Amino acid sequence: MSDKIPYKIYLSENELPDSWYNVRADMKNKPAPLLNPASHKPCTAEELSHVFCDELVKQELDDTNAYIPIPEEIREFYKMYRPAPLVRAYCLEKKLGTPAKIYYKFEGNNTSGSHKLNSAIAQAYYAKKQGLKGVTTETGAGQWGTALSMACSYFDLDCQVYMVKVSYEQKPFRREVIRTYGAKITPSPSDTTEVGRKILAEFPGTGGSLGCAISEAVEAATKQEGYRYVLGSVLNQVLLHQTVIGLETMTAMDKYGIKPDVIIGCAGGGSNLGGLISPFMGRKLRGEADYQFIAVEPASCPSLTRGKYVYDFCDTGHVCPLAKMYTLGSEFMPSPNHAGGLRYHGMSSILSQLYDDGLMEARSVEQTSVFAAAQEFARVEGILPAPESSHAIKVAIDEALKCKETGEEKTILFGLTGTGYFDMYAYKAFNDGTMSDYIPTDDDIAKGLAGIPKF
């Protein structure tokens, strides 16, 4: 290693961030507010508090404070698996024959297997502090449900998880981990809620979507005394908690004098991408540095690259507030691809605003090419990546190969959000040659967009 950078850069416990970073404070164009679906006026704290925990409502609406202190009890929990390592992908660089330097922030080094625990423990903490009995939530591929069930067991809270039906069927071991931590798990859409029955009637035989599962979880929370709804992505509060990823990464890179030229993350609802890039985006917004940011989404669910930037429902059942975001329409039903955590019809309002302002770019990739990249990475770097993370790996490899062609010595950073050891059904399909690519037609997109509210 001629440049003396270690394979893995570890920070000490003393270097763990003591505050989350709120990128909205530095954004010239603030994300548009959530709207009440009945009045079309900005949601008040009182209205949101019927659905979310009180402290999380404050975080959701805060667009002025750049730093929000992390409670000490959450920091103590973080210390079980954080700071997470920043890894130099020397073996991948050698395999590709690229002059580029490739780094990845690895978030799979905890029992839940992904970055989701960063926000799950925070939301469970605030629910417990408020004196609630329990929480409800949705989960796509199961990483969020796993993380939240673990966090709730830590704080002795009841946890009810609505898991997208196709993922529930594809990932039986993921759901068993959720049950092991004591959570109740229901495949969605289900006949246990009014909105679930309505969706089943309108879309018989559907494999479901995150939008469906959100609707059911919100209904379940609002109909039970002492419960609130919590979520694993999309909203401002979740991106805020995930900035512990970017803050650690920035500290580690600054420590060794490393400046990334390109920062890449997979994008579904936006929590991991937002968490990784926010501190770096803050420097860009303040004019202190410049970076190229790339959001990578599945070609089967391309909200940024083919969606519209409008107000839309966050859920299929239309029980949630309206958010201004890049969306394919809340009734868009994505194909049952294997990156279940990225199968959401819309994108975070923060990331949507940054993208619309031209501060980051987006690319969509097909799943067979994603799994080819995942396999190449696993063979040389020794980690089996989650299908979601592998979208970022695919584009990181693409960028490194461009450097090979041009001779540029760029520094590439991407987020490795979790492991894929519960995704062997997907890897089997790829290895057997039965995995296919699905790209929605213009008509498919148009059908989803036709349901966007007009006001």
Secondary structure, 3 states (H helix, E strand, C coil): CCCCCCCEECCCHHHCCCEEECHHHHCCCCCCCCECCCCCCECCHHHHCCCCCHHHHHHHHCCCCCEEECCHHHHHHHCCCCCCCEEECHHHHHHHCCCCEEEEEECCCCCCCECCHHHHHHHHHHHHHCCCCEEEEEECCCHHHHHHHHHHHHHCCEEEEEEEHHHHHHCHHHHHHHHHCCCEEEEECCCCCHHHHHHHHHCCCCCCCHHHHHHHHHHHHHCCCCEEECCCCCCHHHHHHHHHHHHHHHHHHHHCCCCCCEEEEECCCCHHHHHHHHHHHHHHHCCCCCCEEEEEEECCCCHHHHCEEEEEECCCCCCCCEEEEEECCCCCCCCCCCCHHHCCCECCHHHHHHHHCCCCEEEEECHHHHHHHHHHHHHHHCCCECHHHHHHHHHHHHHHHHHHHHCCCCEEEEEECEECCCCHHHHHHHHHCCCCCCCCCHHHHHHHHCCCCCC
